[in-house]
Amino acid sequence: MDEREAIRTATAAEIFNEAISSPNPNGKNGGVAQSHGGVKMKLREWEKLYRKEINKWWELFTLRKYIEVNRIPRGLRIGIMPSHQDASSALLEEWGAHILDSSKGFVLILIKHAEIALNKIQNQLKALEQEIDGIKLTEEESKIRSEMASRIQQQEETVKISKQTKFQRDKNDYEEGRIFTFARRFQYAKLKEQIDLSQIEKSDKSSNESRSTDNESSEGESTSTNTQGVKLTLLNEMRLALQQQSKDLQVKTRGRGRGRGAKAFSDFLLFLLVAIR
């Protein structure tokens, strides 16, 4: 366990750009004993425990790293925003700071329980490894363990890349000012692509230029009606797009543990629907 911990910590420190010097431990040799029944079952349990240990170790390491750099993962940022429509920037700034402090508390709770869980898993894994190392494995059993070790290594690479990618994603959120507004900005950008609101201004300008001074009252009234019709059409398209975005969001987040965030953003879309009616 000491060897694995040292190697893994050095690797994790490197991918998170953290300079930590780790010792180069010596290898270990297993004991020799007579083989007995149930070895394959023990090997399957070893692989299962090892996979759990990998997931929990990387979870704990990254959570500690978030605390170290004073950053909150996207999935743990509390999504409660003030309902006041006239909220000032000062209020929003203070509100956001308090949300991040509260979110940090949740991260610390996760760290505490992850430490307990990891310690339990590692103790079980260590005891099982000592038991397996004391068995003289057959050629078939040695091959099985080698294949398991290969699968375990692949899993650790996958978990490592996933954690690194999410860490970089959250770093970008903070650097680009998207801590709480990334979803809204993304949805707004999509709506803007679907509906070019500048068409309203172009329609108004075109209608004003086409008015004649001879029949100003009649044509002005007709142009105003046409412009109003364009606005109503575009607003109706906006409502339909917002409704579709809200439905898509609920479908995508259903059953993924994001119900609270999806509900909050869905309420925001409904607020926009009411506002443009």
Secondary structure, 3 states (H helix, E strand, C coil): CHHHHHHHHHHHHHHCCCCCCCCCCCCCCCCCCCCCCCHHHHHHHHHHHHHHHHHHHHHHHHHHHHHHCCCCCHHHCCCCCCCCCCCCHHHHHHHHHHHHHHHHHHHHHHHHHHHHHHHHHHHHHHHHHHHHHCCCCCHHHHHHHHHHHHHHHHHHHHHHHHHHHHHHHHHHHHHCCCCCCHHHHHHHHHHHHHCCCHHHHHHHHHHHHCCCCCCHHHHHHHHHHHHHHHHHHHHHHHHHHHHHHHHHHHHHHCCCCCHHHHHHHHHHHHHHHHHCC
